[in-house]
Amino acid sequence: MTTLIRTEWLKMRKYNAFWWVMGLTALSYPGINFIFYQVYGNITSQPNSASRLAKMAIGNPYTFPDVWHTVAYFSSWFVFIPAVVVIMFITNEYSFRTHRQNIIDGWSRNQFITSKLIDVLLITLMITGLYAGVCFITGMVSQDRLIQDTWSQFYYTGLFAMQTFAQLTLAFLTGFLIRKAFMALAVFLFWFIILENILVMYLKFNANDIGRFFPFEISDRLVPVPAFLGKLDQTGYDKAVHEIPLYTVYTVILTFGVWALCYWMNRRRDLK
């Protein structure tokens, strides 16, 4: 296992595209939250009664403990950026035939997939660390008084990590099945950004919300809209929060199933 981790880290360290994309991720996660933080500040800082009422109604979603939920929700919009790296990692193995070389060098087929699992885990940990840093800094800057329950919503860190890992796993599956980088990226981005969102919205009103079982939607429901947006539909928000444990189970099952499928398929694939 140590050898696999060292090997994959060396690949990451020497892969310029990895650092460029991770750098873009490091800008996008704080960036999107800074934009919404500024919007909130502009709405609530005006010297009029409407601003005061707005602040009383929604509170401050960027103070503790709400910041853990708020940042998780907005940051989750950008998981497609590190997904590009995951797809590139697996498709490069087939483009440059390094998957065959690893087997020739003595790796088992299971070790090859395990090395890719390590890639996804490492990227997930980096992104989760970035998210936690944004939460903590934003929460500290936004505080104007001592909050006793600073950590009461810290569990969103685990939910965000699970969501990220699950969706990067689906990105890996796309690259693993298609093998061609450009085609895999096109399919993934089209499904993630456009097709599934349209289908989920349509099925929500026309087929008893059957779209909730779509692959990305399952893990999306680990982090529902923040509480201040939930006030627009309090009943729907309460239902979404209540269902988080259920979708946690669904996400674990789906993610485990995807990796099990990848291990099974890799044992039966030709090395070409």
Residue frames as qw, qx, qy, qz and C-alpha x, y, z in Angstrom:
[[0.000, 0.885, 0.466, 0.000, 0.00, 0.00, 0.00],
 [0.318, -0.773, 0.108, 0.538, 2.85, 2.39, 0.85],
 [0.400, -0.105, 0.607, 0.679, 4.38, 1.72, -2.57],
 [0.195, 0.635, 0.666, 0.340, 1.09, 2.48, -4.30],
 [0.145, -0.930, -0.258, 0.219, 0.68, 5.75, -2.40],
 [0.382, -0.597, 0.321, 0.628, 4.25, 6.80, -3.17],
 [0.378, 0.155, 0.688, 0.600, 3.88, 5.92, -6.85],
 [0.105, 0.777, 0.577, 0.229, 0.63, 7.85, -7.25],
 [0.244, -0.888, -0.089, 0.379, 2.01, 10.85, -5.40],
 [0.414, -0.347, 0.472, 0.697, 5.01, 10.93, -7.72],
 [0.270, 0.455, 0.683, 0.503, 2.63, 10.92, -10.69],
 [0.076, -0.907, -0.414, 0.031, 0.64, 13.78, -9.20],
 [0.396, -0.737, 0.087, 0.541, 3.69, 15.79, -8.29],
 [0.340, -0.240, 0.559, 0.718, 5.08, 15.67, -11.83],
 [0.223, 0.551, 0.728, 0.343, 1.77, 16.22, -13.59],
 [0.107, -0.014, -0.025, 0.994, 1.53, 19.93, -14.41],
 [0.359, -0.382, -0.503, -0.687, -2.15, 19.76, -15.35],
 [0.547, -0.487, -0.657, 0.178, -2.92, 18.46, -11.87],
 [0.353, -0.354, -0.306, 0.811, -1.43, 21.53, -10.21],
 [0.076, -0.113, -0.287, -0.948, -3.10, 23.91, -12.66],
 [0.472, -0.444, -0.605, -0.462, -6.53, 22.40, -12.08],
 [0.551, -0.492, -0.567, 0.366, -6.04, 22.18, -8.31],
 [0.232, -0.145, -0.107, 0.956, -4.95, 25.81, -8.37],
 [0.276, -0.279, -0.419, -0.819, -8.15, 26.67, -10.21],
 [0.569, -0.496, -0.652, -0.071, -10.06, 24.73, -7.56],
 [0.471, -0.345, -0.414, 0.698, -8.25, 26.63, -4.82],
 [0.005, 0.010, -0.078, -0.997, -9.46, 29.87, -6.41],
 [0.385, -0.318, -0.577, -0.646, -13.02, 28.79, -7.24],
 [0.502, -0.469, -0.712, 0.145, -14.03, 27.49, -3.81],
 [0.251, -0.449, -0.341, 0.787, -13.13, 30.66, -1.89],
 [0.008, 0.004, 0.338, 0.941, -14.21, 32.75, -4.89],
 [0.333, -0.439, -0.676, -0.489, -17.81, 31.57, -5.11],
 [0.462, -0.600, -0.585, 0.293, -18.25, 31.95, -1.36],
 [0.264, -0.293, -0.085, 0.915, -16.70, 35.42, -1.40],
 [0.118, -0.233, -0.486, -0.834, -19.16, 36.46, -4.12],
 [0.454, -0.573, -0.634, -0.252, -22.16, 35.33, -2.09],
 [0.477, -0.474, -0.418, 0.610, -20.66, 36.84, 1.05],
 [0.133, -0.090, 0.114, 0.980, -20.38, 40.19, -0.74],
 [0.285, -0.398, -0.585, -0.646, -23.95, 39.90, -2.03],
 [0.507, -0.590, -0.611, 0.145, -25.15, 39.22, 1.50],
 [0.389, -0.363, -0.224, 0.817, -23.15, 42.18, 2.80],
 [0.001, -0.114, -0.315, -0.942, -24.55, 44.51, 0.16],
 [0.389, -0.506, -0.640, -0.429, -28.11, 43.47, 0.94],
 [0.586, -0.619, -0.499, 0.157, -27.87, 43.76, 4.72],
 [0.499, -0.259, -0.174, 0.808, -25.54, 46.73, 5.14],
 [0.050, 0.512, 0.326, 0.793, -27.74, 49.40, 3.57],
 [0.024, -0.102, -0.532, 0.841, -29.03, 52.02, 6.05],
 [0.510, -0.124, -0.246, -0.815, -32.72, 51.30, 5.53],
 [0.677, -0.170, 0.490, -0.522, -35.44, 49.24, 7.13],
 [0.903, 0.301, -0.181, -0.248, -35.52, 46.70, 4.28],
 [0.500, 0.493, -0.663, 0.260, -31.88, 45.77, 4.92],
 [0.251, -0.351, 0.688, -0.583, -32.48, 45.43, 8.64],
 [0.833, 0.039, 0.236, -0.498, -35.51, 43.21, 8.03],
 [0.813, 0.413, -0.404, -0.074, -33.52, 41.07, 5.59],
 [0.245, 0.466, -0.747, 0.406, -30.74, 40.59, 8.13],
 [0.506, -0.205, 0.577, -0.607, -33.24, 39.67, 10.83],
 [0.880, 0.195, 0.017, -0.433, -34.99, 37.22, 8.50],
 [0.880, 0.350, -0.316, 0.059, -31.99, 35.30, 7.18],
 [0.734, -0.613, 0.168, 0.239, -29.37, 35.93, 9.86],
 [0.148, 0.792, -0.547, -0.226, -25.76, 35.63, 8.72],
 [0.988, 0.127, -0.010, -0.087, -25.13, 32.35, 6.85],
 [0.654, 0.527, -0.394, 0.375, -21.37, 32.96, 7.02],
 [0.263, -0.616, 0.553, -0.495, -21.04, 32.95, 10.80],
 [0.218, 0.073, -0.960, 0.163, -20.59, 29.86, 12.93],
 [0.558, -0.181, 0.794, 0.159, -22.17, 27.35, 12.95],
 [0.682, 0.608, 0.295, -0.278, -24.07, 28.00, 9.67],
 [0.201, 0.770, -0.495, -0.347, -20.89, 28.63, 7.70],
 [0.359, -0.239, 0.894, 0.124, -20.11, 24.88, 7.61],
 [0.535, 0.478, 0.692, -0.087, -23.36, 24.26, 5.74],
 [0.352, 0.868, 0.052, -0.346, -23.30, 27.36, 3.55],
 [0.024, 0.701, -0.627, -0.339, -19.76, 26.87, 2.24],
 [0.442, -0.038, 0.891, 0.097, -20.36, 23.15, 1.65],
 [0.541, 0.624, 0.533, -0.182, -23.40, 23.91, -0.51],
 [0.357, 0.888, -0.117, -0.267, -21.84, 26.58, -2.71],
 [0.162, -0.613, 0.733, 0.248, -18.49, 24.80, -2.99],
 [0.618, 0.100, 0.780, 0.005, -20.19, 21.62, -4.17],
 [0.583, 0.747, 0.129, -0.292, -21.12, 23.40, -7.40],
 [0.289, 0.818, -0.473, -0.152, -17.49, 23.21, -8.53],
 [0.739, -0.294, 0.605, 0.036, -16.68, 19.54, -8.02],
 [0.821, 0.542, 0.173, 0.051, -16.53, 19.22, -11.82],
 [0.204, 0.888, -0.409, 0.050, -13.16, 21.04, -11.76],
 [0.332, -0.512, 0.790, -0.053, -11.20, 18.39, -9.79],
 [0.839, 0.228, 0.466, -0.163, -13.25, 15.77, -11.68],
 [0.593, 0.763, -0.242, -0.085, -11.29, 16.83, -14.77],
 [0.039, -0.663, 0.740, -0.105, -8.08, 15.74, -13.04],
 [0.663, -0.112, 0.704, -0.228, -9.55, 12.38, -12.05],
 [0.818, 0.516, 0.208, -0.148, -10.64, 11.69, -15.62],
 [0.401, 0.806, -0.435, 0.001, -7.25, 12.75, -16.97],
 [0.346, -0.538, 0.756, -0.138, -5.43, 10.45, -14.53],
 [0.734, 0.067, 0.666, -0.116, -7.28, 7.32, -15.62],
 [0.729, 0.666, 0.126, -0.090, -7.47, 8.08, -19.34],
 [0.155, 0.826, -0.540, -0.041, -3.73, 8.88, -19.44],
 [0.569, -0.329, 0.752, -0.048, -3.06, 5.39, -18.14],
 [0.756, 0.370, 0.540, 0.017, -4.68, 3.99, -21.27],
 [0.451, 0.886, -0.073, -0.079, -3.38, 6.65, -23.67],
 [0.110, 0.783, -0.609, 0.059, 0.25, 6.07, -22.64],
 [0.853, 0.069, -0.512, -0.067, -0.16, 2.33, -21.93],
 [0.001, 0.508, -0.671, 0.540, 1.17, 2.76, -18.40],
 [0.803, -0.221, 0.260, -0.488, -1.59, 0.45, -17.11],
 [0.951, 0.222, -0.215, 0.013, 0.08, -2.40, -19.03],
 [0.422, 0.558, -0.539, 0.468, 3.52, -1.40, -17.83],
 [0.442, -0.494, 0.476, -0.579, 2.37, -1.50, -14.22],
 [0.956, -0.056, 0.127, -0.257, 1.13, -5.08, -14.69],
 [0.799, 0.443, -0.332, 0.234, 4.37, -6.05, -16.45],
 [0.135, 0.607, -0.535, 0.573, 6.32, -4.55, -13.54],
 [0.301, -0.025, -0.890, 0.342, 4.53, -6.85, -11.11],
 [0.376, -0.003, 0.340, -0.862, 1.38, -5.05, -10.05],
 [0.208, 0.343, 0.916, -0.012, -1.80, -7.08, -9.86],
 [0.038, -0.509, -0.533, -0.675, -4.91, -5.84, -11.65],
 [0.423, -0.771, -0.475, 0.035, -6.49, -5.08, -8.28],
 [0.504, -0.458, -0.072, 0.728, -3.47, -2.99, -7.29],
 [0.211, 0.226, 0.381, 0.871, -3.91, -0.88, -10.41],
 [0.273, -0.689, -0.485, -0.465, -7.50, 0.02, -9.48],
 [0.583, -0.655, -0.336, 0.343, -6.46, 0.52, -5.86],
 [0.446, -0.135, 0.071, 0.882, -3.87, 3.05, -7.02],
 [0.047, -0.433, -0.405, -0.804, -6.64, 5.00, -8.78],
 [0.506, -0.704, -0.492, -0.076, -8.79, 4.76, -5.66],
 [0.567, -0.436, -0.181, 0.675, -5.89, 6.33, -3.78],
 [0.218, 0.204, 0.262, 0.918, -5.80, 9.16, -6.35],
 [0.298, -0.625, -0.466, -0.551, -9.47, 9.93, -5.77],
 [0.620, -0.640, -0.393, 0.227, -9.01, 9.76, -1.99],
 [0.512, -0.214, -0.049, 0.831, -6.01, 12.10, -2.04],
 [0.033, 0.341, 0.320, 0.883, -7.82, 14.66, -4.19],
 [0.463, -0.673, -0.504, -0.282, -10.89, 14.41, -1.95],
 [0.619, -0.532, -0.308, 0.489, -8.75, 15.06, 1.13],
 [0.346, 0.005, 0.098, 0.933, -7.13, 18.10, -0.50],
 [0.172, -0.484, -0.420, -0.748, -10.48, 19.56, -1.48],
 [0.573, -0.660, -0.485, -0.034, -11.99, 18.87, 1.95],
 [0.561, -0.356, -0.200, 0.720, -9.03, 20.58, 3.59],
 [0.134, 0.200, 0.236, 0.941, -9.54, 23.59, 1.32],
 [0.383, -0.601, -0.511, -0.481, -13.25, 23.66, 2.18],
 [0.621, -0.593, -0.425, 0.288, -12.54, 23.48, 5.92],
 [0.444, -0.152, -0.050, 0.882, -10.02, 26.30, 5.61],
 [0.073, -0.384, -0.351, -0.851, -12.53, 28.52, 3.79],
 [0.522, -0.639, -0.528, -0.199, -15.16, 27.75, 6.43],
 [0.618, -0.490, -0.334, 0.516, -12.91, 28.53, 9.36],
 [0.312, -0.032, 0.065, 0.947, -11.47, 31.75, 7.94],
 [0.191, -0.452, -0.433, -0.756, -14.86, 33.02, 6.74],
 [0.568, -0.626, -0.532, -0.046, -16.51, 32.13, 10.03],
 [0.551, -0.396, -0.262, 0.686, -13.83, 33.90, 12.06],
 [0.167, 0.110, 0.190, 0.961, -13.96, 37.02, 9.91],
 [0.312, -0.485, -0.506, -0.642, -17.76, 37.15, 10.08],
 [0.515, -0.508, -0.639, 0.263, -18.06, 36.72, 13.84],
 [0.020, -0.644, 0.097, -0.758, -19.02, 39.77, 15.86],
 [0.580, -0.532, 0.364, -0.498, -19.60, 37.89, 19.11],
 [0.109, -0.309, 0.940, -0.095, -18.65, 34.60, 20.76],
 [0.779, 0.012, -0.315, -0.542, -20.72, 31.68, 19.45],
 [0.581, -0.394, 0.654, -0.281, -21.06, 28.74, 21.81],
 [0.844, 0.170, 0.504, -0.068, -22.03, 26.18, 19.17],
 [0.133, 0.707, -0.508, -0.474, -19.25, 26.88, 16.68],
 [0.011, 0.294, -0.924, -0.243, -18.87, 23.19, 15.85],
 [0.585, 0.192, 0.630, -0.474, -22.51, 22.08, 15.95],
 [0.770, 0.570, 0.104, -0.267, -22.69, 21.86, 12.13],
 [0.111, -0.659, 0.696, 0.264, -19.14, 20.66, 11.63],
 [0.661, 0.084, 0.746, -0.001, -20.61, 17.32, 10.47],
 [0.612, 0.755, 0.094, -0.217, -21.15, 18.99, 7.09],
 [0.003, 0.720, -0.658, -0.220, -17.40, 18.57, 6.62],
 [0.423, -0.105, 0.899, 0.039, -17.89, 14.81, 6.57],
 [0.595, 0.579, 0.520, -0.200, -20.93, 15.11, 4.32],
 [0.341, 0.857, -0.237, -0.305, -19.03, 17.39, 1.94],
 [0.147, -0.525, 0.816, 0.191, -16.11, 14.92, 1.84],
 [0.525, 0.173, 0.831, -0.054, -18.47, 12.00, 1.15],
 [0.537, 0.753, 0.262, -0.277, -20.26, 13.96, -1.57],
 [0.182, 0.811, -0.472, -0.294, -16.98, 14.94, -3.20],
 [0.290, -0.323, 0.892, 0.123, -15.58, 11.41, -3.08],
 [0.585, 0.381, 0.700, -0.151, -18.81, 9.96, -4.51],
 [0.510, 0.817, 0.106, -0.247, -18.92, 12.40, -7.42],
 [0.064, 0.727, -0.641, -0.238, -15.21, 12.05, -8.19],
 [0.495, -0.074, 0.866, 0.012, -15.82, 8.30, -8.18],
 [0.621, 0.617, 0.458, -0.155, -18.42, 8.80, -10.91],
 [0.285, 0.867, -0.321, -0.255, -15.90, 10.90, -12.82],
 [0.258, -0.465, 0.835, 0.141, -13.42, 8.04, -12.51],
 [0.616, 0.256, 0.740, -0.083, -16.01, 5.56, -13.77],
 [0.535, 0.798, 0.103, -0.256, -16.64, 7.75, -16.82],
 [0.155, 0.780, -0.576, -0.187, -12.95, 7.85, -17.70],
 [0.431, -0.263, 0.863, -0.021, -12.51, 4.15, -16.91],
 [0.661, 0.414, 0.611, -0.136, -15.33, 3.14, -19.28],
 [0.526, 0.837, 0.078, -0.131, -14.60, 5.51, -22.15],
 [0.811, -0.169, 0.212, 0.519, -10.76, 5.67, -21.92],
 [0.422, 0.470, 0.231, 0.740, -10.52, 8.66, -24.28],
 [0.248, -0.297, -0.385, 0.838, -9.94, 11.88, -22.36],
 [0.167, 0.014, -0.187, -0.968, -11.85, 14.31, -24.58],
 [0.500, -0.286, -0.653, -0.492, -14.88, 12.04, -24.98],
 [0.489, -0.383, -0.709, 0.334, -14.95, 11.17, -21.27],
 [0.134, -0.229, -0.265, 0.927, -14.77, 14.83, -20.26],
 [0.297, -0.094, -0.370, -0.875, -17.53, 15.75, -22.72],
 [0.543, -0.349, -0.726, -0.237, -19.84, 12.98, -21.48],
 [0.426, -0.353, -0.616, 0.561, -19.16, 13.74, -17.82],
 [0.040, -0.175, -0.134, 0.975, -19.65, 17.50, -18.08],
 [0.373, -0.177, -0.490, -0.767, -22.77, 17.17, -20.22],
 [0.559, -0.405, -0.721, -0.060, -24.36, 14.75, -17.76],
 [0.422, -0.329, -0.517, 0.668, -23.20, 16.59, -14.61],
 [0.044, -0.213, -0.074, 0.973, -23.99, 20.15, -15.65],
 [0.384, 0.082, -0.320, -0.862, -26.89, 19.82, -18.09],
 [0.525, -0.103, -0.733, -0.419, -28.68, 16.53, -18.62],
 [0.384, -0.285, -0.823, 0.306, -29.12, 15.22, -15.09],
 [0.020, 0.234, 0.363, -0.901, -30.24, 18.60, -13.75],
 [0.436, 0.048, -0.337, -0.833, -32.88, 18.90, -16.46],
 [0.553, -0.147, -0.791, -0.216, -34.10, 15.34, -15.91],
 [0.273, -0.234, -0.736, 0.573, -34.20, 15.70, -12.12],
 [0.188, 0.194, 0.187, -0.944, -36.23, 18.90, -12.35],
 [0.522, 0.014, -0.498, -0.692, -38.64, 17.45, -14.90],
 [0.548, -0.159, -0.821, -0.025, -39.15, 14.18, -13.01],
 [0.082, -0.088, -0.618, 0.777, -39.64, 16.02, -9.73],
 [0.405, 0.228, 0.195, -0.864, -42.92, 17.42, -11.01],
 [0.685, 0.264, -0.345, -0.585, -43.94, 14.69, -13.46],
 [0.781, 0.092, -0.616, -0.052, -42.77, 11.33, -12.09],
 [0.774, -0.613, -0.146, -0.062, -42.92, 11.42, -8.30],
 [0.173, -0.877, 0.447, -0.039, -39.36, 12.78, -8.00],
 [0.987, 0.019, 0.103, 0.120, -37.84, 9.56, -9.36],
 [0.520, 0.723, -0.252, 0.379, -34.81, 11.64, -10.36],
 [0.455, -0.777, 0.363, -0.240, -33.70, 11.55, -6.73],
 [0.896, -0.206, 0.378, 0.110, -32.13, 8.19, -7.52],
 [0.659, 0.710, -0.142, 0.204, -29.90, 9.53, -10.29],
 [0.819, -0.022, -0.288, 0.496, -26.19, 9.08, -9.50],
 [0.287, 0.296, -0.214, 0.886, -25.19, 12.69, -8.86],
 [0.437, -0.562, -0.149, -0.686, -28.51, 13.68, -7.31],
 [0.816, -0.390, -0.419, 0.078, -28.12, 11.02, -4.60],
 [0.625, -0.177, -0.272, 0.710, -24.94, 12.59, -3.25],
 [0.036, 0.455, 0.099, 0.884, -26.16, 16.14, -3.97],
 [0.563, -0.625, -0.300, -0.450, -28.84, 15.57, -1.35],
 [0.697, -0.251, -0.441, 0.506, -26.20, 15.08, 1.33],
 [0.243, -0.264, -0.160, 0.920, -25.83, 18.87, 1.38],
 [0.149, 0.762, 0.614, 0.143, -29.23, 20.56, 0.90],
 [0.163, 0.735, 0.071, 0.654, -29.62, 24.30, 0.43],
 [0.256, 0.091, -0.550, 0.790, -28.43, 26.37, 3.42],
 [0.086, -0.536, -0.738, 0.402, -30.89, 27.33, 6.13],
 [0.085, 0.487, 0.084, -0.865, -31.29, 30.92, 4.94],
 [0.311, 0.139, -0.611, -0.715, -32.43, 29.70, 1.50],
 [0.191, -0.238, -0.952, 0.017, -34.48, 26.96, 3.12],
 [0.116, 0.397, 0.510, -0.754, -36.70, 29.65, 4.65],
 [0.354, 0.218, -0.373, -0.829, -38.18, 30.15, 1.19],
 [0.780, -0.079, -0.480, -0.394, -39.65, 26.64, 1.49],
 [0.323, -0.525, 0.652, -0.442, -39.38, 25.63, 5.13],
 [0.901, -0.021, 0.308, -0.306, -41.31, 22.40, 4.70],
 [0.849, 0.486, -0.194, 0.074, -39.11, 21.28, 1.81],
 [0.195, 0.690, -0.582, 0.384, -35.96, 22.26, 3.71],
 [0.581, -0.405, 0.567, -0.419, -36.97, 20.35, 6.83],
 [0.960, 0.177, 0.148, -0.162, -37.72, 17.29, 4.69],
 [0.658, 0.630, -0.364, 0.194, -34.34, 17.54, 2.94],
 [0.081, -0.627, 0.645, -0.430, -32.45, 17.78, 6.24],
 [0.781, -0.205, 0.446, -0.387, -34.44, 14.87, 7.68],
 [0.944, 0.318, 0.045, -0.074, -33.52, 12.70, 4.67],
 [0.174, 0.801, -0.571, 0.036, -29.74, 13.28, 4.88],
 [0.495, -0.368, 0.780, -0.110, -29.10, 9.98, 6.75],
 [0.820, 0.347, 0.432, -0.142, -31.09, 8.10, 4.09],
 [0.616, 0.776, -0.133, 0.020, -29.08, 9.61, 1.24],
 [0.189, -0.717, 0.669, -0.050, -25.89, 8.97, 3.17],
 [0.705, -0.066, 0.703, -0.055, -26.73, 5.25, 3.01],
 [0.742, 0.627, 0.231, -0.055, -27.62, 5.51, -0.70],
 [0.264, 0.885, -0.383, -0.017, -24.34, 7.32, -1.40],
 [0.404, -0.516, 0.754, -0.026, -22.26, 4.68, 0.40],
 [0.772, 0.198, 0.601, -0.052, -24.02, 1.89, -1.49],
 [0.624, 0.778, 0.056, -0.040, -23.64, 3.60, -4.87],
 [0.075, 0.852, -0.518, -0.004, -19.97, 4.49, -4.30],
 [0.543, -0.332, 0.771, -0.025, -19.10, 1.01, -3.09],
 [0.782, 0.400, 0.473, -0.073, -20.96, -0.46, -6.05],
 [0.479, 0.857, -0.175, -0.073, -19.06, 1.69, -8.56],
 [0.082, -0.709, 0.701, -0.007, -15.67, 0.68, -7.19],
 [0.678, -0.068, 0.726, -0.091, -16.71, -2.96, -7.00],
 [0.740, 0.624, 0.231, -0.097, -17.76, -2.75, -10.67],
 [0.285, 0.865, -0.411, -0.042, -14.41, -1.19, -11.61],
 [0.373, -0.486, 0.789, -0.036, -12.46, -3.95, -9.84],
 [0.750, 0.206, 0.618, -0.118, -14.62, -6.61, -11.50],
 [0.648, 0.754, 0.059, -0.088, -14.32, -5.13, -14.99],
 [0.086, 0.835, -0.541, -0.056, -10.57, -4.55, -14.72],
 [0.550, -0.310, 0.775, -0.010, -9.96, -8.21, -13.88],
 [0.696, 0.359, 0.621, 0.020, -11.69, -9.19, -17.13],
 [0.383, 0.883, -0.074, -0.261, -10.41, -6.52, -19.50],
 [0.845, 0.304, 0.044, 0.438, -7.76, -7.10, -22.11],
 [0.433, -0.664, 0.074, 0.605, -4.55, -5.16, -21.48],
 [0.476, 0.339, 0.454, 0.672, -4.79, -3.07, -24.61]]
